Amino acid sequence: MIEISGGVPGMTKGGTGDVLAGMAAAFYCKSDALTSAVAASFFNKKAGEDLFKTMGNNFNASDLVDQLPKTMKNIVK
């Protein structure tokens, strides 16, 4: 079993799972299903954690979408 730790309570709001699903689908265009799911989960959680540092749990799915490229850029250099 693969477990991606992390995430914050603010990610339980409506739409954040849709962001995760969209990322997994986008990654699946270039990678296998398992790699896509793991990468999407990792980046989604890290972006949520980055938002939590500045906004607490007061963010929405649009904020998460805006944060994702920033988080990914900081991780993948």
ChimeraX commands (.cxc) that place a marker at each C-alpha (Angstrom):
marker #1 position 0.00,0.00,0.00 radius 0.5
marker #1 position 1.22,3.49,-0.83 radius 0.5
marker #1 position 0.40,6.28,1.60 radius 0.5
marker #1 position 1.04,9.94,0.88 radius 0.5
marker #1 position 1.11,11.73,4.22 radius 0.5
marker #1 position 0.23,15.35,4.71 radius 0.5
marker #1 position -2.64,17.60,3.85 radius 0.5
marker #1 position -4.61,19.98,6.02 radius 0.5
marker #1 position -8.25,20.19,7.17 radius 0.5
marker #1 position -8.88,23.04,4.71 radius 0.5
marker #1 position -8.67,20.50,1.92 radius 0.5
marker #1 position -11.97,18.91,2.96 radius 0.5
marker #1 position -13.92,21.70,1.28 radius 0.5
marker #1 position -15.87,21.21,-1.92 radius 0.5
marker #1 position -13.82,21.26,-5.08 radius 0.5
marker #1 position -10.43,20.28,-3.71 radius 0.5
marker #1 position -11.08,16.66,-4.66 radius 0.5
marker #1 position -11.99,17.82,-8.14 radius 0.5
marker #1 position -8.61,19.55,-8.36 radius 0.5
marker #1 position -6.96,16.28,-7.32 radius 0.5
marker #1 position -8.94,14.31,-9.92 radius 0.5
marker #1 position -8.03,16.78,-12.65 radius 0.5
marker #1 position -4.35,16.58,-11.79 radius 0.5
marker #1 position -4.41,12.79,-11.76 radius 0.5
marker #1 position -6.13,12.75,-15.16 radius 0.5
marker #1 position -3.62,15.24,-16.59 radius 0.5
marker #1 position -0.63,13.26,-15.29 radius 0.5
marker #1 position -2.20,10.06,-16.65 radius 0.5
marker #1 position -1.86,11.49,-20.17 radius 0.5
marker #1 position 1.92,11.07,-19.83 radius 0.5
marker #1 position 2.42,8.41,-17.13 radius 0.5
marker #1 position 0.97,5.18,-15.82 radius 0.5
marker #1 position -2.03,5.26,-13.50 radius 0.5
marker #1 position -0.19,4.57,-10.22 radius 0.5
marker #1 position 2.51,7.18,-10.82 radius 0.5
marker #1 position -0.15,9.69,-11.84 radius 0.5
marker #1 position -2.24,9.09,-8.73 radius 0.5
marker #1 position 0.74,9.27,-6.38 radius 0.5
marker #1 position 2.14,12.45,-7.98 radius 0.5
marker #1 position -1.27,14.14,-7.98 radius 0.5
marker #1 position -1.83,13.30,-4.33 radius 0.5
marker #1 position 1.64,14.50,-3.34 radius 0.5
marker #1 position 1.45,17.84,-5.15 radius 0.5
marker #1 position -2.16,18.47,-4.12 radius 0.5
marker #1 position -1.33,17.95,-0.44 radius 0.5
marker #1 position 1.84,20.04,-0.60 radius 0.5
marker #1 position -0.06,22.91,-2.24 radius 0.5
marker #1 position -2.69,22.70,0.50 radius 0.5
marker #1 position 0.03,22.80,3.15 radius 0.5
marker #1 position 1.59,25.86,1.48 radius 0.5
marker #1 position -1.78,27.63,1.46 radius 0.5
marker #1 position -2.32,26.74,5.12 radius 0.5
marker #1 position 0.88,28.61,6.01 radius 0.5
marker #1 position -0.51,31.86,4.62 radius 0.5
marker #1 position -4.30,31.47,4.82 radius 0.5
marker #1 position -4.97,28.91,7.50 radius 0.5
marker #1 position -7.90,26.71,6.51 radius 0.5
marker #1 position -9.61,29.64,4.79 radius 0.5
marker #1 position -8.88,28.70,1.19 radius 0.5
marker #1 position -10.98,27.23,-1.58 radius 0.5
marker #1 position -10.42,25.10,-4.66 radius 0.5
marker #1 position -9.59,28.14,-6.80 radius 0.5
marker #1 position -6.86,29.13,-4.35 radius 0.5
marker #1 position -5.53,25.58,-4.55 radius 0.5
marker #1 position -5.45,25.69,-8.36 radius 0.5
marker #1 position -3.55,28.99,-8.22 radius 0.5
marker #1 position -1.07,27.60,-5.68 radius 0.5
marker #1 position -0.27,24.34,-7.49 radius 0.5
marker #1 position 2.20,25.71,-10.09 radius 0.5
marker #1 position 4.02,27.67,-7.39 radius 0.5
marker #1 position 4.33,24.61,-5.16 radius 0.5
marker #1 position 5.38,22.38,-8.03 radius 0.5
marker #1 position 8.02,24.89,-9.13 radius 0.5
marker #1 position 9.49,24.95,-5.61 radius 0.5
marker #1 position 9.65,21.16,-5.44 radius 0.5
marker #1 position 10.75,20.35,-9.00 radius 0.5
marker #1 position 13.78,22.45,-9.79 radius 0.5
marker link #1:1,2 radius 0.2
marker link #1:2,3 radius 0.2
marker link #1:3,4 radius 0.2
marker link #1:4,5 radius 0.2
marker link #1:5,6 radius 0.2
marker link #1:6,7 radius 0.2
marker link #1:7,8 radius 0.2
marker link #1:8,9 radius 0.2
marker link #1:9,10 radius 0.2
marker link #1:10,11 radius 0.2
marker link #1:11,12 radius 0.2
marker link #1:12,13 radius 0.2
marker link #1:13,14 radius 0.2
marker link #1:14,15 radius 0.2
marker link #1:15,16 radius 0.2
marker link #1:16,17 radius 0.2
marker link #1:17,18 radius 0.2
marker link #1:18,19 radius 0.2
marker link #1:19,20 radius 0.2
marker link #1:20,21 radius 0.2
marker link #1:21,22 radius 0.2
marker link #1:22,23 radius 0.2
marker link #1:23,24 radius 0.2
marker link #1:24,25 radius 0.2
marker link #1:25,26 radius 0.2
marker link #1:26,27 radius 0.2
marker link #1:27,28 radius 0.2
marker link #1:28,29 radius 0.2
marker link #1:29,30 radius 0.2
marker link #1:30,31 radius 0.2
marker link #1:31,32 radius 0.2
marker link #1:32,33 radius 0.2
marker link #1:33,34 radius 0.2
marker link #1:34,35 radius 0.2
marker link #1:35,36 radius 0.2
marker link #1:36,37 radius 0.2
marker link #1:37,38 radius 0.2
marker link #1:38,39 radius 0.2
marker link #1:39,40 radius 0.2
marker link #1:40,41 radius 0.2
marker link #1:41,42 radius 0.2
marker link #1:42,43 radius 0.2
marker link #1:43,44 radius 0.2
marker link #1:44,45 radius 0.2
marker link #1:45,46 radius 0.2
marker link #1:46,47 radius 0.2
marker link #1:47,48 radius 0.2
marker link #1:48,49 radius 0.2
marker link #1:49,50 radius 0.2
marker link #1:50,51 radius 0.2
marker link #1:51,52 radius 0.2
marker link #1:52,53 radius 0.2
marker link #1:53,54 radius 0.2
marker link #1:54,55 radius 0.2
marker link #1:55,56 radius 0.2
marker link #1:56,57 radius 0.2
marker link #1:57,58 radius 0.2
marker link #1:58,59 radius 0.2
marker link #1:59,60 radius 0.2
marker link #1:60,61 radius 0.2
marker link #1:61,62 radius 0.2
marker link #1:62,63 radius 0.2
marker link #1:63,64 radius 0.2
marker link #1:64,65 radius 0.2
marker link #1:65,66 radius 0.2
marker link #1:66,67 radius 0.2
marker link #1:67,68 radius 0.2
marker link #1:68,69 radius 0.2
marker link #1:69,70 radius 0.2
marker link #1:70,71 radius 0.2
marker link #1:71,72 radius 0.2
marker link #1:72,73 radius 0.2
marker link #1:73,74 radius 0.2
marker link #1:74,75 radius 0.2
marker link #1:75,76 radius 0.2
marker link #1:76,77 radius 0.2
view
